[in-house]
Amino acid sequence: VIYTNDEHGYMEGEQENQGASTLIQLWRNELGYDPEGPFLLLSGGDNWSGPAISSWTYGESMTEVMNAMDYDASALGNHEFDFGLDELRQRTEQANFPYLSANTRWKATGEVPTGLGVLPFSITEVNEVRIGIVGLTTTSTPWVTNPVYVADLSFINYETALRETIPLVEAQAPDLVFVIGHVCLDSIEQLAASVTDLGIAMMGAGHCNELTAKMIGETLILGGGYHFTSYATANFHYDLERERLLDLTYATHQHEGQSLAPDTRIESIVAGWRAQFETILGEVLAVSSRAISDEEEALRQAVVNSWLIAIPEADIALTNAGGLRSPLPAGNITFSDVNNLMPFDNTIITTRVSGKVVAQAIEEGRRPIVGGMQMRGNGWIFADSGLPLEADQEYVVALNSFMYNGGDNFGAIAEADANGRDTGINYRQPFVNWLQTAGNLNLP
């Protein structure tokens, strides 16, 4: 078994020689990887959303790469919903491997959404060993993807889903049962301890980008890291005649940008997509004297302050740290770089709410970035005037549509103003405009 997760569209890699075309060569050199051989290639989900080369195509390019790598199955990650259900259906139809989630259900019927191409489990045979693979999706999905896209879906308890699904898998007479989950490691470990009676040989984690390979009781736990920078492996030695597992070994590995000749087929696919976007996304917007992390407060403030320039009636701008996903490079900053930083199709919503609601949203929301105000002592003041945020005064607040729809627990604003105005402006566009005007990006 080779296990990756949270690939997030990094087909080109975070750095040179760290993409899909060199990773598969590393697998061949170190593991003897051959998709026709005794290998099972699995993902813990979140395949697409990330760099522009993937997210701009709604994951189409990354799915083509994963097909070429011969993935056998992927858990359904929360970010597989980022582009809406129609795009999810198109990607599952394009994929040569199943997307699995036993705990994703239609609210109306309680059924797994097979019409979207999502299956609760699959059965595959590798080297005459029959394997049942069950998928799980994080129960946090309703607030870590755009809630509008999953409004008709529920994400039920992991153990409940497994206890409903494993008997269906066992009816197919598998030799081994695996679970691949877009679920953080601590939850996977707790789950493994709770379902020891189900005889699950392996559980894979995802969502929290963790790299691990260890045993919890009789169950192997794997986590593949993130962005193709690492992976986990396991070797199962199974006696077909006696129908029992003889031996199990496991390890974690780093993909450190080894100097390997890239796989020509995959490199050709990546190069083809890259060429399509050089004209669209290659425009230079500004020049930076240094690389800038997406976690730097100066960059975060530049983003939200650009909203206040673009929408002058707004008193306050709010975005979430999870909407900024990648650093900006030193030197030329292109539209592609900004798309990598802000890869989602969120638009900016304007609302009118009280200062009390603003303070509540900031307190309850997950990692808010606040524009137009700063914390002073125990309260918020406006950066320009120095005046305090008044609980009973109304303010115009601009925030992204993901947050307005309740994502990252920012639902207080929509509850207070259900008639927010969608400006139709993508949340990255004001920052693009600001960069073009500034020309040089010299953040402190």
N, C-alpha and C positions, 0 to 999 in steps of 0.2 A: 504494500500500500504506500502510495505517495500522497501526502495530504498538504494542501495549501488552503488559505482562506483570506478574505479581505484583500483580494487582488486589486480592486478599485481601478481597473483600466490601465494599470502600469505595464502595458505591453512593451514600452520602450525602456522601462526601468527607471529607478530613482537616479541612477548614475550610469555612466558608460559601462557597457558589458554586463548589465544587470537586468536586462529585459527577458522576454519570453524566449527569444531565439538562442540566447546563450544558456538560459536555465535548462532548456531541454537537452542541450549538449552536455551540461554538467550532469544531468540525470543519466545520460548514456555512459559517460565516462566513469562515474562513481557507482552507479547502480546497475548498469547494463540495461537501462530502460528500453523496452521494445513494446509498443502497444499490442503487438500480436503475441507477446510472451506472457509470463505469469505476473502481470502488473494490473493494479487497480488504481486509477488516478481520480482523486476525490477533492472537492472544494467545500469549504464551510460557508460559502456565500459572500455576498457583496462583491460581485464580479465587475461591475461596470462603472459606477460613478467615480469620477476622478479627473485625470488629465483630459484636455480638450479632445485629443485624438480618439478618446472613447466616449466621453459624455456628450460631445457635439453630435455624435451619431446615435444617441440614445442606446449605447451599448452594442450596436451592430458590429462595429469593428472588433471589439473585444471578444464577442461571441465567435466571430470567424477565427480569431487566433486560438481560442480555447478549443474549438472544433479541430483545428490543425494539430493541437497538442494532444488530442485524443482523450479528453476528460470523459470519465464514465458516469459521473453524477455530480450535482451541486445541491447543497442546501439552498433554500430560498432565503436570501438576506433581506433586511429591511430596505436597503438601497435599491433592490430590484424593483421597488415600487416607485422610484423617484420620478419616472417619466409617465406615470399613469398606467392604467390597466390595459389599454389597447397596445401600448408599447411593450408591456410585459408579455402579452400574448404573442406579439410578433417575435420577440426574442426567444421565447420557449419553442415556437415553431421553427425558428432558425437553428436552434441548438441541436446538435447530434447526440445530446445526452439529456437525461431528465432533470428537471428542477423539482426538489422534494420538500414537502412540508406537511407532516401529519397533523399539526396543530393549527394550521391556517384554515378557517372555516367561513362560509357565508353565514352571516347573522340570521338570515331568514330561514335557512334550512339546516344549518349545522353541518353541511357537507363540505369536504375539501373542494376548492374551486378548480376542478379538472378542466372546465371550459376555458380557463386561462392557461392551460398547459401545466398546471401544478399537480403533482401526484403525491399521495401519502408515502409511498414506498416503491421501490423497484427491485427486481430480481435479476441478477446477472451471474454468469458462470465464468470463472477464471481458473485455467489449468485444472479443469474438471471439478473444482470446488464451487458449490452453489451458494451464493451469498445474497442475503436479503438486506437492503439498505433503506433505512427509514430517515426522513428528514424532519428537522424542527426549525422554527423561526422564532426569534426573540419576541417575548411578549411585550416588549417596549415599543414594538413597531408603530402602534397608533400615534405615538408622540415623537418618534425619531425619524419618521418620514412624513411627507405632507399628509395630514390627517384626512384631507378631502379624498385622496386617492384610495384610502382603505376604510372609508366610512361604512361600507357595507360588509366589512370583514371583521372577524374576531380572531384572536390569537389565544387559544385556550391553554390551560395548564399543561406543562410538558409531560408530567407523569400520567395524567389522564389520557392524553393523546397516545402515549406509548402503550398503555394498558388496553386501549381500544384497538390499536393497530398491530401490535406484535402477534396476536392470535391469527390475524389475516395473513401475516408474513409466514408464520409457522405452517399454515395450511398449504403453502407452496413448497414445503419440505426443504428449507435451506440447510446447508451444513453450518454456516456461520451467520450471525445477525450483527450488522453494524448500524450505528446511528450517527448521522452527520448533522450537526446543529449550528445554526448561526446564533449561538448562545454563549455567553461569557463563561470562562473556565470555572469560576466558583460555582455557578449554577449547574454546569455539567457535572462537576464533582459531586455536588449534593444529589443530583438526579441519579448518578451511577450508584450511589450508596442506597438510594431508595428503591431501586428496581433490580436488586441483585437476583431476585427470583425469576427474572425474565431471560436470563442467560445471554445477555448482550456482550459480545466479545470485544467490541471497540466502540468508543464514542469520540466524535470529533467536535472541537469547539470552534467558535468564530466570534465576530462582533467586537471583541475587546483586543484584537490584534496580538494575542499571546502565542508564544512559541513554547511548546512543552511536549514531552513524551514520558508518561509515567503510568503506574498501575494504581487503580482504586479497587481494592479487593481483587476480583477476577476479571475486571474490565480494564482494558487499555484506554487511556485518555491521550488524544493527540491534539495539538494546536500548531498551526503552520506559520504563525507570525503575520506578515502583511506585505503587500505590494511586491510580491515575488522576491523579497529580500531574504527569505528563508523558507524552510519546509520541514515537515516531519515524515518519518518513514516507519514502517513496521513490516516484519517478515513473519508470516503465519505458516507453520509447517503442520499440515493436516493429514491424518491417516484416513483415507477414503474407505478402506475396508472395515476398520474398527469404528469409524465415524467419531473421531475424537481429535482434539488439538494436541499435537505432540510437543511443540516448542513455539515460543514467541520471543522475538527480539525487537528492539525499537530504538530510535535515535532522533535527534534534531540536527539540522544542518543549516549553514549560512550560505547565501548566494552573494558573495562579496565582490562581484565584478571581476571574476577570474578572466584572464585573457584566453578566451576560447573562440574558435571559428564559429560564427553564428550558424544556426540551422538555416539553410538557404530558402526553404519553402516559407518558414515563418517570417524570416526577415523580408522576403518579397511581399508578403501580405502587409506587414507593418509599413514598409516603404511605400506601398501603393496608397494606403490611407494617409500617410504623411504628405505625399505629393498632392493629394486632393485638397489638403487644408493649408498648404503653404501660402497660397494667394489669399484665401479667406482669413486665415488666422495669423499670418506672418507680418501684418502691418506693425511697424514700430510706433509705439505710443509715447514713450519717454525713455530716458536713460537714467539708470541708478548707479551711484558711486559704489554701492555695496549690495550684497545679498541681504534680503529682509525676510525674517521669519514671519509666518502668518500668525504667530503668537505674540509678536511685538505690539505693544500698546500704541506706538506711534502709527503703525500701519492700520490698525483697527480704527483709530480715530480718524485717519485720513479717509477711510471708506465711509463711515457714518457722516462725517462732515461734508463729504461730497454730496450726500443726499440732501443735506440742508441747503446747499447751494442750488441743487437742481429743483428743489421743492421749497421755495422761499416762504410759503405760508406755514411750513412746519416749524414748530418750536423745539421739538425733540425728535431724534432719530434713534431707533432701536434695531439692532440686528443680533444674531446669535453667533457665538464663536464657532459653532459647528458649521456655519455657512461659509467659513473661510478655511480652505483645505490644503493649501500648498504655498511654499515660500515664493517670493519674487526673486529673480536672479540679479546678479550684478551685471552691469552693461545694459544692452537693449532690453526693454520690456515690451513684449508684443501682446497683441490681443489674445493669443494663445496662452500666454503666461497669466493674464488676468482671468481667462476662462478656467485655467487650472486652479487659481486661487478661489474663484467663485463659480463653481461648475453647474449650479442648479438653475431651473427655469422659474425661480421665484420672482414675483413682481412686487413692487412697492405699493402698500396700502396706506392711505391716510385716514385717520380717525380723529374724533374729538371726544376726549375723556377727561375726567378730573385728575388733579394731582394725586389724589389718594389712590386711584386706579393705576396710575403710572408707577407709583412707589410699590404697589402690590405686585404688579407685573415684573418689575425689576427684582423684587425679593423672591418671588416664586419661580421665575423663569430660570432656565439652565444656561449659565455662562453668558449673561447679557453683555452686549457692548453698547454703551450709551453715548450718543452724540448730542452736543448742545448743553450738557450739564456735567458737573463734577461733584464728587462727594466732598463735603466740608463739615468736619465734626461728625454729628449724627444725622445730618440731612443733606439733601441735594440742593445745589444752587446753580443758577444759569451762568454759563461760562462768560458770556458777554457782559451781562448786567450786574452779576453778583447777587441778584435777587433770589430768594428762596423759592423752592417748589411749594406752592400752596395747595393744601389738601382739597379745598373747596373751589378752586379755580379751574376752569377748563383750558385745555391745551390741545393743539394739533400735534398728533404723534404720527410719524412715518415709521412703518415697520414692514418686514418682508411677509409675503403671503403665507409661507410656512408657519411663521409665528402667529399670524392673525388667525389661522385655522386651528390653532391650539398646539402646534408643534413645540417641543422642548418646554412644555408646561407654561406657555404664555397666553393661555386662553382667557385671562381676566379682561383683556382689552376688547375682544370680540363680545364678551358677555356684557360689557358696559356700552359698547357701540356696535350693534349688529349691522349697521348700514355703512361700514367702512367703504371708502371709495378706492377702487382698484385703478391706479394711475396707468396701468399697462406698461410701465417702465420696468425692464428687467433690473434686478437689484445690483447688477454689476455695471450697468450703463453709466450712471453718474460718475463712478470712479474712472471709467474709461474716458469720459469727457474731461474730468479733472486732470488726468495724466496728460492728455493731449494739450491742454492749456498750459500746464506747468512745464512740460518739456523735460526738465531735469527733476528727478526725485531725490531730494537730499533730506531724508528723514533723520532726526537726531538719534 
